[in-house]
Amino acid sequence: MILEEMSILSCCRISKSEIKKKSLKNSKSWVYDDGDAYSTVPRSVSLSSGAIKQRILAEEALRNGNARVPAEVFTFRELATATQNFNSELLVGEGGFGRVYKGYLNKTNQIVAVKQLDRNGVQGNREFLAEVLTLSLVHHANLVNLIGYCADGRQRILIISGRRAIDGTKPPEEENLVDWAKPLFKDRRKFTLMADPLLEGNYPVKGLYQALAVAAMCIQDEAGTRPLIADVVTALEYLAIRTAEAAAAEMADFE
């Protein structure tokens, strides 16, 4: 079964010191849903040129002292109330970046994700505010919305709107990608059904199996058993390089 292909991730595992050297060092993915994989925002916005420009502008504004962060400022007491004092029963995800709790804002009658960053992290106050300002400026359909932040004392917390991993443009049975895919993982003969139809079958089958092995680990029920997103990115980059090399070799055979 697909477990046979899971060695691809362990082969691509990188140390924490190596992760820190990469531009994606804080790119934790999180999609706020009822226990499915979580997808994040902070550093992932730097993947597009537009977001890079916005981040540069944000940091420049902070250096000049004229930054006006549009996001709402919350006190730690408000967020403690919203999360029932950061109740462990409301914990929906955690990782090297910190913890994510399900919260409820009384004044707006809104359910939110409260992302409490690790206080022992390397991010300083200026970097945190630059990140907040960037997220306030960048808006995209694939990014969750930043509602506000908290910077009381050593606390660094982001308040983000919940966005379910559901695509309303798909048929009802395909709206939730994880629920749709899980049964297919149980039958190797159905693996190809999870490939993007736009590829029209133009992909190496072994590469598909390896990519699905990574995906299978990312949707495990226990959050603690899921791989770090940095390892996932490394594994997918490895697969992309191998696929490109295979395509180049195939083209060379025809010359």
C-alpha positions in Angstrom: 0.0 0.0 0.0 0.9 3.6 0.1 3.0 3.1 3.3 5.7 1.6 1.0 6.3 5.0 -0.5 6.5 7.0 2.8 10.3 6.7 3.0 10.5 9.7 0.7 9.7 12.0 3.6 12.3 10.6 5.9 14.9 10.8 3.2 14.2 14.4 2.8 14.1 15.3 6.5 16.2 18.3 7.4 17.6 19.4 10.8 16.2 22.3 12.7 19.4 24.3 12.1 19.0 23.8 8.4 15.3 24.8 8.5 16.3 28.1 10.2 18.5 28.9 7.2 15.7 28.7 4.8 13.3 31.5 3.8 10.4 29.2 4.6 11.6 28.7 8.2 8.3 29.9 9.7 6.0 28.7 6.9 3.6 26.6 9.0 0.5 25.6 7.0 -2.8 25.7 8.8 -6.4 25.7 7.6 -8.8 26.1 10.5 -11.2 23.2 10.4 -12.5 20.5 12.7 -9.2 18.7 13.2 -8.0 18.6 9.6 -4.6 19.9 8.6 -3.8 23.4 9.5 -2.5 26.0 7.2 -0.7 29.2 8.2 -0.1 32.6 7.0 2.8 34.5 8.4 5.8 33.7 6.3 3.9 31.9 3.6 2.8 35.2 2.2 6.4 35.8 1.2 6.0 33.3 -1.6 4.6 35.8 -4.1 6.3 38.8 -5.5 3.4 41.1 -4.5 3.6 39.9 -0.9 7.3 40.4 -0.8 6.8 44.0 -1.9 4.2 44.5 0.8 6.5 43.1 3.5 9.3 45.4 2.4 6.9 48.3 2.6 5.8 47.2 6.0 9.3 46.9 7.4 10.2 50.3 5.9 7.1 51.9 7.5 8.2 50.5 10.9 11.7 51.8 10.5 10.4 55.3 9.7 8.0 55.1 12.6 4.9 55.9 10.6 3.3 52.5 10.4 -0.4 52.3 11.0 -1.5 48.7 11.5 -5.2 48.4 10.5 -5.7 45.2 12.5 -7.4 45.4 15.8 -5.3 45.3 19.0 -6.5 42.8 21.6 -5.4 42.5 25.2 -4.2 39.2 26.6 -7.1 39.2 29.0 -9.6 39.4 26.1 -8.0 36.4 24.3 -7.8 34.4 27.6 -11.6 34.9 27.8 -12.1 34.0 24.2 -10.2 30.7 24.6 -11.5 29.9 28.2 -8.0 30.7 29.5 -6.4 28.8 26.6 -8.2 25.7 27.5 -6.5 22.5 26.2 -9.8 21.2 25.0 -9.9 24.1 22.6 -6.4 23.4 21.2 -6.8 22.6 17.5 -3.1 22.5 16.5 0.4 23.1 17.5 4.0 23.0 16.2 7.3 24.8 16.3 5.5 28.1 15.8 3.3 27.7 18.9 -0.3 26.7 19.4 -3.6 27.4 17.8 -6.8 27.6 19.8 -10.4 27.8 18.8 -11.8 31.1 20.3 -15.0 33.0 20.5 -15.2 36.8 20.4 -18.3 38.0 22.3 -18.3 41.5 21.0 -18.5 40.4 17.3 -20.2 37.0 17.9 -17.4 35.4 15.9 -15.5 32.1 16.1 -11.8 32.6 15.4 -8.5 30.9 15.5 -6.1 32.3 18.1 -2.5 31.6 17.2 -0.2 31.9 20.2 3.4 32.1 19.0 6.2 30.5 21.0 7.5 33.1 23.4 11.0 31.5 23.2 11.1 32.0 19.4 13.6 34.3 17.7 11.0 36.8 16.4 11.4 40.2 18.0 8.7 42.9 18.5 9.6 44.8 15.3 9.6 41.6 13.2 6.3 40.6 14.7 4.7 44.0 13.9 6.1 43.9 10.4 4.5 40.5 10.0 1.1 41.8 11.3 1.3 44.8 9.0 2.1 42.6 6.0 -0.9 40.3 6.7 -3.1 43.4 7.1 -2.1 44.6 3.6 -2.1 41.3 1.8 -5.5 39.8 0.8 -6.0 36.6 -1.2 -8.7 34.0 -1.5 -6.2 31.3 -0.4 -5.2 33.2 2.8 -7.1 33.4 6.0 -8.0 36.9 7.2 -6.1 38.6 10.0 -8.6 40.0 12.5 -6.1 41.4 15.0 -3.1 40.8 17.2 -1.9 40.9 20.8 1.6 42.1 21.9 1.1 42.3 25.6 4.5 41.9 27.3 6.2 38.8 25.8 2.9 37.6 24.3 2.8 37.4 20.5 -0.7 36.3 19.3 -2.5 36.5 16.0 -6.3 36.4 15.8 -7.4 34.9 12.5 -10.8 34.2 10.9 -11.7 30.6 10.6 -11.8 29.2 7.0 -13.0 25.7 6.5 -11.2 23.5 4.0 -14.3 23.3 1.8 -14.7 24.2 -1.8 -18.3 25.2 -2.5 -17.8 25.1 -6.2 -17.4 21.3 -6.2 -20.2 18.7 -6.1 -21.4 18.0 -2.5 -19.4 14.7 -2.3 -16.2 16.6 -3.3 -16.5 19.8 -1.3 -14.3 18.6 1.5 -11.1 17.5 -0.1 -9.8 15.4 2.8 -13.1 13.6 3.3 -13.3 12.9 -0.4 -9.7 11.6 -0.6 -9.5 9.4 2.5 -11.4 6.5 1.1 -9.3 6.5 -2.1 -6.1 6.0 0.0 -7.4 2.6 0.9 -7.4 1.2 -2.6 -4.2 1.5 -4.7 -6.2 1.1 -7.9 -7.9 4.4 -7.1 -4.7 6.5 -6.5 -4.8 8.0 -10.0 -8.3 9.5 -9.2 -6.5 11.9 -6.9 -4.3 13.3 -9.6 -5.3 16.7 -11.1 -7.5 16.0 -14.2 -5.7 18.9 -15.9 -2.6 16.8 -16.1 -4.4 14.4 -18.4 -2.3 11.5 -17.2 1.0 13.2 -18.0 2.9 12.4 -14.8 5.1 9.6 -13.6 3.1 7.0 -11.6 5.9 6.5 -9.1 6.0 10.3 -8.5 2.3 10.3 -7.9 2.6 7.5 -5.3 5.3 9.3 -3.5 3.4 12.6 -3.4 0.3 10.7 -2.1 2.5 9.2 0.6 3.3 12.7 1.8 -0.3 13.7 1.6 -1.4 10.6 3.6 0.9 11.6 6.5 -0.5 15.1 6.5 -4.1 14.0 7.0 -3.5 11.7 10.0 -6.0 12.1 12.7 -3.5 12.9 15.4 -1.9 16.3 14.9 1.3 15.2 16.7 1.9 12.4 14.1 1.8 14.8 11.1 5.1 15.9 9.6 6.5 19.4 9.9 5.5 21.5 6.9 9.2 22.3 6.4 9.8 18.5 5.8 6.7 18.4 3.5 8.1 21.3 1.4 11.5 19.7 1.2 9.9 16.3 0.1 7.8 18.0 -2.6 10.7 20.0 -3.9 12.7 16.8 -4.1 9.9 15.1 -6.1 9.6 18.1 -8.4 13.3 18.0 -9.2 13.2 14.3 -9.8 10.2 14.7 -12.1 12.0 17.5 -14.0 15.1 15.3 -14.4 13.1 12.4 -15.6 11.3 14.5 -18.2 14.6 15.9 -19.4 16.1 12.4 -19.7 13.0 11.3 -21.6 13.4 14.2 -24.1 17.1 13.4 -24.5 16.1 9.9 -25.6 14.1 11.3 -28.5 16.9 13.5 -29.8 
